[in-house]
């Protein structure tokens, strides 16, 4: 289970209520349990991703309590990068050339990351 799915709490823009994401649900944005898919009617400003990451990080730190987190930057960036690459590969039908172009990296770098995150 990835870090974002486990600790996701999102604010419903229509009423400000916090919604708890269920780790057993589908991926965010595809009917994730407890979270509505973003539409024109319930979309938030251009800082949605920033707000989401901030909320997930706060929740993670709260859940850690008095235990100091180790290597938090590497943990979060690894989870985000893995999800980003996986999603773009799904979007392109696993076309690595097109995915690398969308991600702004070379195919060699993309292939390296695919191996690192065991996405093959």
DAJOPE-V359713 format. One record per helix or strand of 2 or more residues. SS is the DSSP state (h for helix, s for strand). FROM is the first residue (numbers start at 0). TO is the last residue. If there is no record, write none. Layout:
ss=SS from=FROM to=TO
ss=SS from=FROM to=TO
This chain:
ss=h from=2 to=6
ss=s from=8 to=10
ss=s from=17 to=19
ss=h from=47 to=63
ss=h from=71 to=90
ss=h from=95 to=102
ss=h from=106 to=115
